[in-house]
Amino acid sequence: MLGHRYALSDIHGCLKTFRFMTEEVIQLDASDTLYLLGDYIDRGPDSKGVVDYIINLKHNGYSVIPLMGNHEDMMIDSMAGGNHFHEWMLNGGASTLDSFGLKHVIIEGLKTGWKLPENYLDFFCGLKLYIELEDVILVHAGLDLSLHDPFNYPWIMLWIRQSVIDKKKLGDKKIIHGHTPLPMDTVKASIEDKKIVDINIDGGCVYTHYRSLGYLIALDLDKWEVMWVRNMEDK
């Protein structure tokens, strides 16, 4: 029996919230497919735990398809040291190193570079930039469809703040992404408005200090229904 397809983005180290969403709200079944749209790490309390949970879901036979986010990309680049490492530190990388027990790297990284254990390195380097389905395109940040080949611009797919739409190229599909935190009401309104084809499902889960943010959001791509969980990391 074919299950449901779910999309979820920008977990940012919030393992408790992610587990509750997956197990209690979505109630993920082996017949379902869970698309994760990047940014599993940085800023939140347990980046390693989030990655371990994704890896374990896949190992246990669940159909989980994780995509690359800009934070994973920054982390990979940071292993060369220098300015890349400094940029990652400015974007929450220290919490990720801490969760992997690599806090000492913060002192050394600017000069020497660093590496993750091989199994984690394989996970991060194996992340795809996008997935195109029959009805939606899934990507971390969005697309610029004014370009001749919009899938050949990794930086745009990881960093753009608003997709550039060409309806002739997009056809009847919608673009589903995260990256830019939005209030819950804004996300829900965009999903309910059938005319909107660029849909951001980042509820800013890790940003609990903003009243309008602090939600992990999932979208049922078949029922076209939104689900959400308030950040649970302090519970």
C-alpha positions in Angstrom: 0.0 0.0 0.0 1.4 3.4 -1.0 1.6 5.8 1.9 1.8 9.5 2.2 4.5 11.9 1.3 5.6 14.5 3.8 8.0 17.5 3.5 9.8 19.0 6.5 12.6 21.6 6.8 15.0 23.4 9.0 15.3 21.2 12.1 18.5 22.9 13.3 19.5 20.5 16.0 16.0 20.3 17.6 15.9 16.5 18.1 13.1 16.3 20.6 10.8 18.4 18.4 11.8 16.5 15.3 11.1 13.1 17.0 7.7 14.2 18.3 6.8 15.5 14.8 7.8 12.3 13.1 6.5 9.7 15.7 3.5 11.4 17.3 2.2 14.0 14.7 3.0 12.4 11.3 3.2 8.9 12.8 5.5 7.9 10.1 4.8 4.5 8.6 7.1 2.3 6.5 4.9 2.9 3.5 5.3 6.7 3.8 8.1 8.9 2.4 9.6 11.7 4.4 11.4 14.4 2.5 13.8 16.6 4.6 14.7 19.9 3.0 18.0 20.6 4.8 19.5 22.4 7.8 19.6 19.6 10.2 22.5 21.2 12.1 23.6 24.4 13.9 22.1 26.7 16.5 20.0 24.0 18.2 21.1 21.7 21.1 21.6 18.3 19.4 22.7 18.4 15.8 24.4 15.0 16.1 21.3 13.6 17.5 19.2 14.8 14.6 21.6 13.3 12.1 21.7 10.0 14.0 18.0 9.9 14.1 17.8 10.4 10.3 20.4 7.7 9.7 18.6 5.3 12.0 15.3 5.8 10.3 16.8 5.0 7.0 18.6 2.0 8.5 15.3 0.7 10.0 13.7 0.7 6.5 11.8 4.0 6.5 11.8 6.0 3.3 13.6 9.2 4.3 15.1 11.4 1.7 17.3 14.2 3.1 18.4 17.1 1.0 21.3 19.5 1.4 20.8 22.8 3.3 23.1 25.8 3.3 24.2 24.9 6.9 25.4 21.4 5.8 27.2 23.0 2.8 28.9 25.5 5.1 30.0 22.7 7.4 31.5 20.7 4.6 33.4 23.8 3.3 34.6 24.6 6.8 36.7 21.5 6.9 39.2 23.3 4.7 39.7 25.8 7.5 40.3 29.5 7.1 37.4 31.9 6.1 35.0 29.0 5.5 35.4 27.9 9.1 34.9 31.4 10.3 31.7 31.9 8.3 30.3 28.6 9.7 31.1 29.7 13.3 29.2 32.9 12.7 26.2 30.9 11.6 25.9 28.5 14.6 28.5 25.9 13.8 29.9 25.8 17.3 26.8 24.1 18.7 27.3 21.4 16.0 30.9 20.8 16.9 29.9 20.6 20.6 27.2 18.0 19.9 29.8 15.9 18.1 32.3 16.2 21.0 34.6 18.3 18.9 34.6 21.6 20.8 38.4 21.8 20.7 38.1 22.2 16.9 36.8 25.8 17.4 40.3 26.8 18.5 42.1 24.9 15.8 39.8 25.1 12.8 40.8 28.5 11.5 44.3 27.2 10.8 44.2 23.4 10.5 40.8 22.4 9.3 39.0 19.3 10.7 37.1 16.2 9.8 34.0 14.3 10.9 34.0 10.5 11.4 33.7 8.8 8.0 30.1 7.6 8.4 28.9 11.2 9.1 31.0 12.6 6.3 29.4 10.1 3.9 25.9 11.2 5.1 26.6 14.9 4.5 28.5 14.6 1.2 25.8 12.3 -0.1 22.9 14.9 0.3 21.2 15.9 -3.0 20.4 19.5 -3.8 16.8 18.9 -5.0 14.2 16.3 -5.8 11.7 16.8 -8.6 8.4 14.9 -8.3 5.4 14.8 -10.6 3.7 17.6 -8.7 6.3 19.4 -6.7 10.0 20.4 -6.7 11.7 20.0 -3.3 14.7 22.2 -2.5 16.2 23.9 0.5 16.0 27.6 -0.4 14.2 27.9 -3.7 14.9 28.2 -7.5 15.6 30.9 -10.0 13.5 29.8 -13.0 14.7 32.7 -15.1 17.9 30.9 -15.6 18.5 28.5 -18.6 19.3 25.6 -16.2 18.1 26.5 -12.7 19.3 23.2 -11.3 22.9 24.0 -12.2 23.3 26.7 -9.6 23.9 25.2 -6.1 24.4 28.5 -4.4 21.0 29.7 -5.5 19.3 26.5 -4.4 20.9 26.8 -1.0 20.7 30.5 -0.3 18.0 32.3 -2.4 15.4 34.1 -0.3 12.6 34.0 -2.7 12.2 31.9 -5.8 12.0 33.6 -9.2 9.1 32.0 -11.0 8.6 31.2 -14.7 5.2 29.5 -14.9 6.1 28.1 -18.4 9.0 26.2 -16.9 7.2 25.3 -13.7 4.0 24.1 -15.3 1.5 22.7 -12.8 4.2 22.1 -10.2 4.9 23.9 -6.9 8.2 24.6 -5.3 8.4 23.5 -1.7 11.4 24.8 0.4 12.5 26.2 3.7 15.5 28.4 4.6 13.8 31.7 5.5 11.8 31.5 8.8 8.3 32.7 8.5 5.4 33.1 11.0 3.1 30.1 11.2 0.1 32.1 9.9 2.1 33.1 6.8 3.0 29.5 6.1 -0.5 28.3 6.5 -1.9 31.0 4.3 0.5 30.2 1.4 -0.4 26.6 1.6 -4.1 27.3 1.5 -3.8 29.8 -1.4 -4.0 27.7 -4.5 -2.4 30.5 -6.6 0.8 30.5 -4.7 3.4 28.1 -6.3 6.5 29.0 -4.1 5.8 27.6 -0.7 8.1 28.1 2.3 7.6 25.7 5.2 10.3 27.0 7.6 8.6 28.0 10.8 11.8 29.0 12.5 11.8 26.1 14.9 15.0 27.1 16.7 14.0 30.8 17.0 11.9 30.5 20.1 12.8 34.0 21.3 10.5 35.3 18.5 6.8 35.0 19.3 5.8 34.4 15.7 8.4 31.7 15.2 9.6 28.6 17.0 7.6 26.0 15.0 8.6 22.9 13.2 6.3 22.5 10.2 5.5 19.5 8.0 3.4 19.4 4.9 1.4 16.4 3.7 2.0 16.6 0.0 -0.9 14.3 -0.8 -3.7 15.7 1.5 -2.1 19.2 1.1 -2.4 19.7 4.9 0.0 21.4 7.2 1.1 20.0 10.6 3.2 21.8 13.2 4.9 21.4 16.6 6.0 24.1 18.9 9.7 23.8 19.9 9.9 21.2 22.6 13.7 21.3 23.4 13.3 22.8 26.9 10.6 20.2 28.0 
